[in-house]
Amino acid sequence: MKEIFKINDKIIKRIMQKPDNAKTFLKKILPEKIKKRIDFSSLEIGPTNYVSQEFKEYFADIIIKTKIISRKGKKLLTDICFIFEHKTEAKLKIFIQFLKYMVQEWQKDIDEKVPLRIIIPIVFYHGRTPWEIPASFAGQFDIDDDIKEYLLNFKYILFDTGPWDFREETDEQLKNNVFLLSAMALMKCAYNDDRETIEGIFDFWREKGFTGDIENVIFFLTYISETKNLSRKQLKELLEKSKIEGGEIMETLAQRLRAEGRIMGIEEGEKRGEKRGKFETAKRMLNSGLTVKDIVKFTGLSEKEVKTLIN
């Protein structure tokens, strides 16, 4: 599960780090009253590089920044930031994670003596179970409104892939963005054996002439092979069922996977070699009479690992 999450994190970053994709997605999911106040021409993508180590593994690290338009149509200087986060499980801790994001951003504003930015969280959810988290922070507290009105509160915008079907999509801008729509549809079925959606995506590619974009086709086929229990032969059969010539595509995919496997093997070998070097250094330090604490500090090995050398 953890490995699949990392794969999905990778595809989310590839999607949202392109302003055109981010713009199309925002226009799809934002409420109309927010959408009409956004200056999409000034949209910028930035990493949330201040994220604490505690949560770094679980965030897509994407902030979409733009400007607010006044009610009279005048562009204002005020920034509005959308914090984009993808989830595969519905957990209440998402409120605390978003709050940590916002507090750190606002602290930067305070330090730089600029007005606090407007920050709106966005959740892209593609899990197995229905999303049942309250829409607002205060909504998680089971108390009456007389008390609730004094609580900290904010809302997030949710895009849940569960009820969404890409084949019924009516947004022309999204339908014409084949890469974005394909990514969203494939992420929707990442945790189940929904081959019907995969076949539908392949049909969509053929209709849109997307199969000529070999680089992106290979990217998506790699994603499918990493999240589905499908052999290359089965993928080839699905492609050809959609009247897509699968031979050349699958050969390119096989070469890519072999190359990635070699690279990963080299990296793993380098890591093992580095580890062995640390152990050899630790042995010499022990023989020289250095303490376990000093050896841990110098080599980066754990105390437990150093003590195994003593025994």
RONU-807679 format. One record per atom (N, C-alpha, C): atom name; x, y, z. Coordinates in pm, whole numbers, plus 50000, padded with zeros to 5 digits. Example, Ala and Ser with C-alpha at 12.3 -4.5 7.8 and 13.67 -1.06 7.14 Angstrom:
BEGIN
> N|51319|49431|50780
> CA|51230|49550|50780
> C|51320|49670|50780
> N|51285|49775|50708
> CA|51367|49894|50714
> C|51290|50003|50787
***
This chain:
BEGIN
> N|50083|49879|50000
> CA|50000|50000|50000
> C|50086|50126|50000
> N|50192|50124|50083
> CA|50280|50239|50093
> C|50348|50269|49961
> N|50391|50162|49889
> CA|50458|50180|49760
> C|50363|50237|49656
> N|50237|50189|49655
> CA|50139|50242|49561
> C|50113|50388|49590
> N|50110|50425|49719
> CA|50088|50566|49754
> C|50200|50652|49695
> N|50323|50605|49704
> CA|50436|50681|49650
> C|50424|50696|49499
> N|50376|50590|49432
> CA|50355|50595|49287
> C|50251|50701|49253
> N|50141|50705|49332
> CA|50037|50804|49309
> C|50086|50945|49340
> N|50170|50957|49442
> CA|50228|51086|49476
> C|50309|51139|49358
> N|50380|51048|49292
> CA|50462|51085|49175
> C|50376|51136|49061
> N|50264|51069|49034
> CA|50179|51109|48922
> C|50108|51241|48954
> N|50069|51261|49080
> CA|50006|51388|49120
> C|50101|51505|49096
> N|50226|51487|49133
> CA|50324|51595|49114
> C|50344|51624|48966
> N|50350|51517|48885
> CA|50369|51537|48741
> C|50251|51612|48681
> N|50131|51585|48731
> CA|50011|51655|48680
> C|50013|51801|48721
> N|50021|51825|48852
> CA|49994|51957|48906
> C|50110|52055|48897
> N|50227|52007|48863
> CA|50339|52100|48845
> C|50336|52168|48709
> N|50240|52130|48624
> CA|50221|52199|48497
> C|50103|52295|48511
> N|50126|52426|48496
> CA|50019|52525|48518
> C|49892|52500|48439
> N|49903|52454|48313
> CA|49783|52428|48233
> C|49697|52319|48295
> N|49761|52214|48348
> CA|49686|52107|48414
> C|49620|52158|48541
> N|49697|52233|48621
> CA|49644|52287|48747
> C|49526|52379|48721
> N|49538|52462|48617
> CA|49431|52556|48582
> C|49303|52481|48542
> N|49319|52378|48458
> CA|49203|52300|48414
> C|49138|52229|48530
> N|49220|52173|48619
> CA|49166|52102|48734
> C|49090|52197|48827
> N|49148|52314|48854
> CA|49081|52411|48941
> C|48948|52455|48882
> N|48945|52478|48752
> CA|48821|52520|48688
> C|48715|52410|48696
> N|48761|52286|48704
> CA|48669|52172|48715
> C|48609|52163|48855
> N|48690|52184|48959
> CA|48644|52149|49095
> C|48605|52268|49184
> N|48647|52389|49148
> CA|48617|52503|49235
> C|48469|52541|49229
> N|48412|52578|49343
> CA|48276|52633|49341
> C|48271|52759|49254
> N|48161|52783|49189
> CA|48148|52895|49096
> C|48181|53028|49163
> N|48139|53047|49287
> CA|48160|53175|49355
> C|48308|53203|49382
> N|48389|53097|49391
> CA|48534|53115|49405
> C|48598|53129|49267
> N|48554|53044|49175
> CA|48613|53041|49040
> C|48606|53178|48971
> N|48494|53248|48987
> CA|48479|53377|48918
> C|48562|53488|48981
> N|48621|53459|49098
> CA|48705|53560|49164
> C|48855|53531|49149
> N|48888|53428|49070
> CA|49028|53388|49055
> C|49086|53442|48924
> N|49207|53498|48933
> CA|49279|53542|48815
> C|49367|53426|48767
> N|49316|53345|48676
> CA|49388|53227|48631
> C|49511|53262|48547
> N|49519|53385|48499
> CA|49634|53422|48416
> C|49761|53439|48498
> N|49748|53457|48630
> CA|49867|53477|48714
> C|49900|53354|48797
> N|49851|53239|48754
> CA|49869|53116|48831
> C|50015|53070|48833
> N|50063|53034|48952
> CA|50200|52984|48969
> C|50195|52856|49052
> N|50291|52766|49027
> CA|50302|52642|49103
> C|50427|52649|49189
> N|50414|52614|49315
> CA|50531|52617|49403
> C|50531|52499|49498
> N|50650|52447|49535
> CA|50657|52337|49632
> C|50640|52388|49773
> N|50584|52306|49860
> CA|50573|52342|50001
> C|50698|52290|50071
> N|50809|52358|50049
> CA|50936|52306|50097
> C|50957|52325|50247
> N|50858|52382|50315
> CA|50870|52400|50459
> C|50807|52285|50535
> N|50757|52184|50468
> CA|50684|52076|50534
> C|50774|52004|50633
> N|50723|51979|50754
> CA|50800|51911|50856
> C|50824|51766|50816
> N|50932|51707|50866
> CA|50964|51568|50836
> C|50853|51474|50879
> N|50781|51513|50984
> CA|50674|51428|51037
> C|50570|51396|50932
> N|50542|51491|50841
> CA|50436|51473|50743
> C|50488|51470|50600
> N|50617|51487|50579
> CA|50671|51503|50445
> C|50633|51388|50352
> N|50630|51266|50405
> CA|50602|51149|50323
> C|50459|51146|50274
> N|50370|51217|50343
> CA|50228|51204|50313
> C|50169|51321|50236
> N|50251|51415|50193
> CA|50200|51530|50121
> C|50249|51535|49978
> N|50162|51584|49890
> CA|50200|51597|49750
> C|50290|51717|49726
> N|50305|51805|49827
> CA|50396|51918|49820
> C|50366|52013|49705
> N|50239|52043|49682
> CA|50202|52135|49575
> C|50121|52250|49632
> N|50163|52372|49599
> CA|50082|52491|49629
> C|50055|52561|49496
> N|49930|52593|49472
> CA|49891|52665|49351
> C|49858|52808|49394
> N|49936|52903|49346
> CA|49919|53042|49390
> C|49870|53129|49276
> N|49777|53218|49306
> CA|49729|53313|49206
> C|49678|53438|49278
> N|49602|53522|49206
> CA|49553|53648|49262
> C|49401|53647|49269
> N|49350|53731|49359
> CA|49206|53750|49374
> C|49160|53865|49284
> N|49043|53852|49226
> CA|48980|53959|49149
> C|48867|54017|49235
> N|48859|54150|49239
> CA|48755|54212|49320
> C|48616|54190|49258
> N|48514|54220|49333
> CA|48376|54202|49284
> C|48350|54289|49161
> N|48427|54398|49147
> CA|48408|54487|49033
> C|48499|54450|48915
> N|48569|54337|48927
> CA|48652|54290|48816
> C|48794|54342|48818
> N|48832|54413|48923
> CA|48967|54467|48933
> C|49060|54365|48998
> N|49179|54348|48940
> CA|49275|54254|48996
> C|49335|54312|49124
> N|49330|54237|49232
> CA|49385|54280|49359
> C|49525|54223|49379
> N|49599|54281|49471
> CA|49734|54234|49498
> C|49735|54114|49592
> N|49622|54084|49652
> CA|49614|53976|49751
> C|49636|53839|49686
> N|49727|53763|49745
> CA|49750|53626|49697
> C|49643|53533|49752
> N|49609|53432|49673
> CA|49528|53323|49722
> C|49602|53194|49687
> N|49619|53108|49785
> CA|49693|52983|49766
> C|49601|52864|49785
> N|49611|52769|49694
> CA|49539|52643|49709
> C|49640|52535|49745
> N|49624|52477|49863
> CA|49711|52367|49905
> C|49650|52238|49854
> N|49722|52171|49768
> CA|49668|52053|49702
> C|49722|51927|49768
> N|49633|51839|49810
> CA|49670|51717|49883
> C|49591|51599|49831
> N|49658|51490|49801
> CA|49584|51371|49759
> C|49581|51268|49871
> N|49468|51200|49885
> CA|49448|51103|49992
> C|49389|50974|49938
> N|49430|50863|50000
> CA|49372|50733|49967
> C|49296|50674|50085
> N|49303|50744|50200
> CA|49227|50705|50318
> C|49163|50829|50378
> N|49042|50812|50431
> CA|48971|50924|50492
> C|48999|50925|50642
> N|49080|51021|50687
> CA|49114|51030|50829
> C|49103|51175|50876
> N|49055|51192|51000
> CA|49035|51325|51055
> C|49165|51403|51071
> N|49278|51334|51077
> CA|49403|51406|51099
> C|49436|51499|50983
> N|49363|51487|50872
> CA|49389|51577|50759
> C|49371|51723|50799
> N|49278|51750|50894
> CA|49257|51888|50940
> C|49384|51942|51007
> N|49449|51859|51090
> CA|49570|51902|51158
> C|49683|51920|51058
> N|49690|51833|50958
> CA|49793|51846|50856
> C|49777|51976|50778
> N|49654|52007|50738
> CA|49630|52132|50668
> C|49661|52252|50758
> N|49623|52241|50885
> CA|49645|52351|50978
> C|49795|52377|50995
> N|49874|52271|51000
> CA|50020|52288|51009
> C|50073|52362|50886
> N|50022|52325|50769
> CA|50059|52395|50647
> C|50031|52545|50659
> N|49908|52576|50696
> CA|49864|52715|50697
> C|49940|52798|50799
> N|49961|52742|50918
> CA|50033|52815|51023
> C|50176|52846|50978
> N|50241|52749|50914
> CA|50378|52773|50869
> C|50384|52878|50758
> N|50285|52878|50668
> CA|50280|52981|50563
> C|50257|53119|50624
> N|50163|53125|50718
> CA|50131|53254|50781
> C|50248|53305|50866
> N|50323|53215|50927
> CA|50440|53257|51003
> C|50542|53321|50911
> N|50557|53266|50790
> CA|50647|53326|50692
> C|50600|53466|50655
> N|50468|53484|50640
> CA|50413|53617|50609
> C|50443|53716|50721
> N|50427|53670|50845
> CA|50454|53756|50961
> C|50601|53796|50964
> N|50688|53698|50942
> CA|50832|53725|50944
> C|50871|53824|50835
> N|50804|53816|50719
> CA|50836|53905|50607
> C|50755|54034|50609
> N|50671|54048|50714
> CA|50590|54168|50733
> C|50500|54199|50612
> N|50433|54094|50564
> CA|50337|54108|50455
> C|50201|54057|50503
> N|50091|54098|50437
> CA|49959|54050|50479
> C|49949|53897|50471
> N|49874|53840|50561
> CA|49855|53695|50560
> C|49784|53653|50432
> N|49835|53545|50373
> CA|49774|53495|50251
> C|49644|53422|50276
> N|49557|53425|50176
> CA|49435|53344|50179
> C|49475|53203|50135
> N|49442|53105|50217
> CA|49481|52967|50188
> C|49357|52878|50191
> N|49334|52807|50080
> CA|49220|52716|50071
> C|49272|52575|50042
> N|49242|52478|50129
> CA|49287|52340|50107
> C|49200|52269|50003
> N|49265|52183|49924
> CA|49196|52099|49826
> C|49236|51953|49850
> N|49138|51865|49851
> CA|49165|51722|49867
> C|49126|51649|49739
> N|49221|51574|49684
> CA|49194|51482|49574
> C|49190|51343|49635
> N|49070|51283|49641
> CA|49054|51155|49710
> C|49025|51043|49611
> N|49102|50935|49622
> CA|49078|50819|49537
> C|49102|50690|49617
> N|49023|50673|49722
> CA|49036|50556|49807
> C|48928|50453|49781
> N|48938|50342|49855
> CA|48843|50231|49837
> C|48707|50261|49900
> N|48707|50332|50012
> CA|48583|50356|50086
> C|48532|50497|50065
> N|48403|50523|50089
> CA|48348|50659|50072
> C|48417|50759|50165
> N|48426|50882|50119
> CA|48483|50991|50199
> C|48375|51042|50293
> N|48398|51027|50424
> CA|48296|51066|50521
> C|48349|51163|50626
> N|48456|51234|50593
> CA|48512|51334|50684
> C|48427|51461|50676
> N|48399|51527|50790
> CA|48322|51653|50785
> C|48385|51755|50690
> N|48302|51839|50632
> CA|48350|51936|50534
> C|48426|52051|50599
> N|48410|52070|50729
> CA|48477|52181|50797
> C|48546|52132|50924
> N|48645|52207|50968
> CA|48721|52171|51088
> C|48629|52162|51210
> N|48541|52261|51227
> CA|48452|52262|51343
> C|48348|52150|51336
> N|48325|52096|51216
> CA|48224|51992|51199
> C|48257|51862|51268
> N|48385|51844|51307
> CA|48424|51719|51374
> C|48387|51719|51522
> N|48348|51836|51575
> CA|48313|51846|51716
> C|48162|51829|51736
> N|48126|51735|51819
> CA|47984|51706|51843
> C|47931|51794|51955
> N|47914|51922|51924
> CA|47863|52018|52021
> C|47763|52110|51952
> N|47687|52184|52030
> CA|47585|52270|51971
> C|47647|52397|51913
> N|47571|52466|51831
> CA|47623|52583|51757
> C|47663|52698|51849
> N|47602|52708|51968
> CA|47637|52817|52061
> C|47784|52810|52099
> N|47839|52690|52110
> CA|47981|52673|52141
> C|48064|52670|52012
> N|48012|52605|51911
> CA|48087|52585|51788
> C|48126|52716|51721
> N|48046|52820|51739
> CA|48076|52947|51672
> C|48204|53011|51723
> N|48254|52966|51838
> CA|48378|53022|51893
> C|48501|52938|51858
> N|48481|52829|51787
> CA|48593|52742|51752
> C|48663|52788|51625
> N|48791|52754|51616
> CA|48863|52772|51491
> C|48791|52694|51383
> N|48780|52751|51262
> CA|48710|52678|51158
> C|48767|52711|51020
> N|48770|52612|50933
> CA|48800|52631|50792
> C|48742|52511|50717
> N|48724|52528|50585
> CA|48670|52421|50502
> C|48772|52384|50393
> N|48760|52265|50343
> CA|48841|52222|50230
> C|48749|52196|50112
> N|48806|52194|49992
> CA|48731|52159|49871
> C|48768|52016|49835
> N|48669|51933|49815
> CA|48691|51790|49790
> C|48659|51752|49646
> N|48754|51679|49583
> CA|48723|51609|49459
> C|48737|51461|49487
> N|48625|51391|49491
> CA|48621|51248|49521
> C|48602|51173|49389
> N|48699|51089|49353
> CA|48689|51017|49227
> C|48583|50907|49230
> N|48537|50870|49352
> CA|48441|50761|49366
> C|48319|50774|49277
> N|48241|50881|49291
> CA|48120|50896|49209
> C|48145|50951|49068
> N|48270|50988|49039
> CA|48303|51051|48911
> C|48334|50945|48806
> N|48281|50962|48684
> CA|48308|50871|48573
> C|48360|50953|48456
> N|48484|50929|48415
> CA|48545|51012|48311
> C|48467|51002|48180
> N|48396|50890|48158
> CA|48322|50874|48032
> C|48198|50962|48027
> N|48155|51012|48143
> CA|48040|51102|48149
> C|48082|51248|48167
> N|48211|51274|48156
> CA|48263|51410|48174
> C|48208|51504|48065
> N|48156|51618|48109
> CA|48099|51715|48014
> C|48187|51839|47997
> N|48286|51856|48084
> CA|48374|51973|48077
> C|48467|51958|47956
> N|48445|52039|47853
> CA|48522|52026|47729
> C|48670|52054|47749
> N|48701|52149|47836
> CA|48842|52181|47859
> C|48914|52061|47922
> N|48847|51993|48014
> CA|48907|51875|48074
> C|48915|51760|47975
> N|48811|51741|47894
> CA|48811|51633|47795
> C|48921|51651|47692
> N|48955|51776|47664
> CA|49060|51804|47565
> C|49201|51795|47625
> N|49208|51790|47758
> CA|49337|51771|47824
> C|49353|51621|47851
> N|49398|51549|47749
> CA|49400|51402|47755
> C|49489|51351|47868
> N|49602|51417|47888
> CA|49694|51373|47993
> C|49627|51383|48131
> N|49568|51498|48160
> CA|49505|51519|48291
> C|49389|51424|48312
> N|49302|51413|48215
> CA|49185|51325|48229
> C|49227|51179|48245
> N|49327|51137|48170
> CA|49377|50999|48181
> C|49433|50973|48321
> N|49511|51068|48372
> CA|49570|51052|48505
> C|49461|51042|48611
> N|49362|51128|48605
> CA|49254|51127|48703
> C|49177|50995|48699
> N|49148|50946|48577
> CA|49072|50822|48563
> C|49153|50702|48612
> N|49282|50698|48581
> CA|49364|50585|48623
> C|49387|50585|48774
> N|49396|50704|48834
> CA|49410|50711|48979
> C|49282|50664|49048
> N|49169|50690|48984
> CA|49040|50646|49040
> C|49037|50494|49058
> N|49099|50421|48964
> CA|49094|50275|48972
> C|49226|50214|49017
> N|49311|50294|49086
> CA|49443|50246|49126
> C|49435|50134|49229
> N|49327|50129|49308
> CA|49320|50032|49417
> C|49217|49922|49392
> N|49179|49903|49267
> CA|49089|49792|49234
> C|49123|49736|49096
> N|49062|49626|49061
> CA|49093|49560|48933
> C|48994|49603|48825
> N|48980|49734|48807
> CA|48883|49791|48715
> C|48943|49798|48574
> N|48939|49688|48503
> CA|48996|49685|48369
> C|48907|49757|48269
> N|48780|49771|48304
> CA|48687|49841|48214
> C|48729|49987|48196
> N|48772|50049|48307
> CA|48819|50188|48298
> C|48946|50196|48215
> N|49036|50101|48231
> CA|49160|50100|48152
> C|49127|50087|48004
> N|49035|49996|47971
> CA|48994|49981|47831
> C|48932|50111|47779
> N|48851|50176|47864
> CA|48790|50302|47825
> C|48893|50410|47799
> N|48998|50413|47880
> CA|49107|50510|47860
> C|49179|50482|47729
> N|49204|50355|47699
> CA|49271|50321|47573
> C|49185|50363|47453
> N|49053|50342|47462
> CA|48962|50386|47355
> C|48969|50538|47340
> N|48973|50606|47454
> CA|48980|50752|47457
> C|49108|50799|47389
> N|49220|50731|47417
> CA|49347|50766|47354
> C|49338|50755|47202
> N|49278|50645|47157
> CA|49268|50624|47012
> C|49183|50732|46948
> N|49071|50766|47012
> CA|48981|50869|46958
> C|49049|51005|46951
> N|49134|51035|47050
> CA|49200|51165|47058
> C|49335|51168|46986
> N|49378|51056|46932
> CA|49508|51051|46866
> C|49625|51061|46962
> N|49602|51022|47087
> CA|49703|51036|47192
> C|49812|50930|47182
> N|49785|50820|47108
> CA|49881|50710|47102
> C|50011|50749|47033
> N|50010|50861|46960
> CA|50133|50908|46898
> C|50227|50974|46998
> N|50176|51008|47116
> CA|50258|51067|47222
> C|50320|50954|47303
> N|50420|50889|47246
> CA|50477|50768|47304
> C|50527|50789|47446
> N|50592|50903|47472
> CA|50650|50928|47604
> C|50543|50923|47713
> N|50429|50992|47690
> CA|50323|50992|47790
> C|50247|50861|47795
> N|50232|50795|47681
> CA|50168|50662|47679
> C|50249|50566|47764
> N|50382|50567|47747
> CA|50468|50480|47826
> C|50460|50515|47974
> N|50452|50644|48004
> CA|50439|50687|48144
> C|50314|50626|48207
> N|50202|50631|48136
> CA|50078|50577|48192
> C|50079|50424|48197
> N|50137|50360|48097
> CA|50144|50214|48099
> C|50234|50166|48213
> N|50339|50243|48241
> CA|50425|50211|48356
> C|50345|50223|48485
> N|50265|50330|48494
> CA|50180|50350|48612
> C|50082|50234|48629
> N|50019|50192|48518
> CA|49924|50080|48524
> C|49994|49952|48569
> N|50112|49927|48513
> CA|50184|49804|48548
> C|50229|49805|48694
> N|50249|49924|48752
> CA|50292|49933|48892
> C|50176|49925|48990
> N|50055|49953|48944
> CA|49939|49954|49034
> C|49842|49840|49008
> N|49863|49767|48901
> CA|49771|49658|48864
> C|49846|49526|48850
> N|49775|49419|48875
> CA|49832|49286|48856
> C|49813|49243|48711
> N|49879|49317|48621
> CA|49867|49290|48478
> C|50005|49265|48418
> N|50017|49157|48342
> CA|50142|49130|48273
> C|50152|49219|48149
> N|50271|49227|48091
> CA|50287|49305|47969
> C|50204|49245|47855
> N|50191|49113|47857
> CA|50109|49047|47755
> C|49963|49090|47768
> N|49912|49097|47891
> CA|49773|49139|47912
> C|49753|49285|47873
> N|49851|49369|47904
> CA|49843|49510|47864
> C|49838|49522|47712
> N|49923|49444|47645
> CA|49926|49446|47499
> C|49791|49404|47442
> N|49729|49301|47503
> CA|49598|49254|47457
> C|49491|49361|47476
> N|49499|49434|47588
> CA|49402|49541|47613
> C|49419|49655|47512
> N|49544|49688|47480
> CA|49570|49791|47380
> C|49512|49751|47245
> N|49539|49629|47205
> CA|49494|49583|47074
> C|49343|49566|47068
> N|49281|49539|47183
> CA|49135|49533|47189
> C|49075|49669|47157
> N|49149|49775|47190
> CA|49106|49912|47159
> C|49158|49960|47025
> N|49206|49862|46945
> CA|49256|49891|46809
> C|49380|49981|46812
> N|49464|49960|46914
> CA|49592|50030|46924
> C|49701|49926|46902
> N|49792|49954|46811
> CA|49901|49860|46785
> C|49993|49855|46908
> N|49994|49740|46975
> CA|50064|49732|47103
> C|50207|49684|47096
> N|50249|49626|46984
> CA|50382|49568|46976
> C|50495|49664|47005
> N|50502|49773|46929
> CA|50610|49871|46946
> C|50603|49939|47082
> N|50481|49972|47125
> CA|50463|50038|47253
> C|50512|49950|47366
> N|50475|49821|47364
> CA|50513|49731|47472
> C|50663|49703|47472
> N|50724|49701|47355
> CA|50870|49682|47349
> C|50941|49801|47412
> N|50890|49921|47383
> CA|50948|50042|47444
> C|50930|50038|47595
> N|50811|49995|47639
> CA|50784|49985|47782
> C|50879|49885|47847
> N|50898|49769|47783
> CA|50988|49666|47837
> C|51130|49720|47852
> N|51176|49794|47750
> CA|51310|49852|47756
> C|51321|49952|47870
> N|51215|50034|47887
> CA|51214|50134|47994
> C|51220|50068|48132
> N|51138|49963|48150
> CA|51135|49894|48279
> C|51268|49825|48308
> N|51329|49767|48203
> CA|51458|49703|48223
> C|51564|49806|48262
> N|51559|49922|48195
> CA|51655|50029|48226
> C|51636|50077|48369
> N|51510|50097|48410
> CA|51483|50142|48546
> C|51528|50038|48647
> N|51509|49910|48612
> CA|51552|49803|48701
> C|51702|49803|48720
> N|51777|49828|48610
> CA|51922|49834|48619
> C|51966|49951|48705
> N|51899|50066|48685
> CA|51933|50185|48764
> C|51908|50161|48911
> N|51790|50101|48940
> CA|51757|50072|49080
> C|51857|49974|49140
> N|51899|49874|49057
> CA|51997|49778|49105
> C|52129|49844|49138
> N|52171|49936|49052
> CA|52296|50010|49075
> C|52285|50092|49203
> N|52170|50162|49219
> CA|52150|50245|49338
> C|52150|50161|49465
> N|52082|50044|49459
> CA|52080|49956|49576
> C|52220|49906|49608
> N|52295|49874|49502
> CA|52432|49828|49523
> C|52518|49935|49587
> N|52499|50059|49541
> CA|52574|50171|49599
> C|52539|50190|49745
> N|52410|50175|49777
> CA|52367|50191|49917
> C|52429|50082|50006
> N|52429|49957|49953
> CA|52486|49848|50031
> C|52637|49870|50051
> N|52703|49919|49945
> CA|52846|49945|49955
> C|52875|50055|50057
> N|52792|50158|50055
> CA|52808|50268|50151
> C|52790|50219|50294
> N|52692|50129|50313
> CA|52664|50074|50446
> C|52783|49991|50495
> N|52838|49908|50404
> CA|52953|49827|50442
> C|53071|49915|50483
> N|53087|50024|50409
> CA|53196|50117|50442
> C|53179|50177|50581
> N|53057|50208|50618
> CA|53029|50263|50751
> C|53062|50162|50860
> N|53028|50034|50835
> CA|53057|49930|50933
> C|53208|49911|50950
> N|53281|49917|50838
> CA|53426|49902|50846
> C|53487|50017|50926
> N|53437|50137|50902
> CA|53486|50254|50976
> C|53454|50240|51124
> N|53333|50192|51155
> CA|53292|50174|51294
> C|53381|50072|51366
> N|53419|49965|51295
> CA|53507|49863|51355
> C|53641|49924|51391
> N|53696|50004|51299
> CA|53825|50067|51326
> C|53816|50163|51443
> N|53705|50235|51453
> CA|53686|50330|51563
> C|53673|50257|51696
> N|53603|50143|51695
> CA|53592|50062|51817
> C|53729|50013|51862
> N|53809|49968|51765
> CA|53944|49919|51796
> C|54034|50030|51849
> N|53999|50154|51813
> CA|54078|50269|51860
> C|54030|50320|51995
> N|53923|50258|52048
> CA|53876|50293|52181
> C|53771|50401|52188
> N|53712|50441|52073
> CA|53607|50544|52076
> C|53479|50487|52134
> N|53398|50573|52191
> CA|53273|50530|52252
> C|53166|50505|52145
> N|53064|50426|52183
> CA|52953|50397|52091
> C|52885|50527|52049
> N|52868|50618|52144
> CA|52801|50746|52117
> C|52875|50826|52010
> N|53008|50828|52020
> CA|53088|50902|51922
> C|53081|50837|51785
> N|53081|50704|51785
> CA|53076|50630|51658
> C|52944|50653|51586
> N|52835|50651|51665
> CA|52701|50678|51608
> C|52698|50817|51546
> N|52752|50913|51617
> CA|52753|51052|51569
> C|52835|51067|51442
> N|52946|50994|51433
> CA|53038|51010|51320
> C|52989|50934|51195
> N|52939|50811|51214
> CA|52907|50725|51100
> C|52761|50734|51054
> N|52671|50775|51145
> CA|52530|50775|51109
> C|52463|50640|51131
> N|52540|50540|51178
> CA|52480|50412|51213
> C|52399|50426|51341
> N|52307|50334|51364
> CA|52230|50337|51487
> C|52313|50277|51601
> N|52272|50309|51723
> CA|52342|50254|51839
> C|52335|50101|51839
> N|52220|50048|51797
> CA|52202|49903|51791
> C|52298|49841|51691
> N|52315|49905|51575
> CA|52405|49852|51473
> C|52549|49851|51521
> N|52590|49956|51593
> CA|52727|49963|51643
> C|52751|49856|51749
> N|52649|49835|51833
> CA|52664|49736|51942
> C|52676|49594|51887
> N|52615|49568|51770
> CA|52630|49433|51712
> C|52774|49406|51675
> N|52851|49510|51646
> CA|52991|49493|51612
> C|53073|49459|51736
> N|53027|49507|51850
> CA|53096|49479|51976
> C|53080|49331|52012
> N|52959|49281|51988
> CA|52930|49141|52025
> C|52985|49045|51920
***
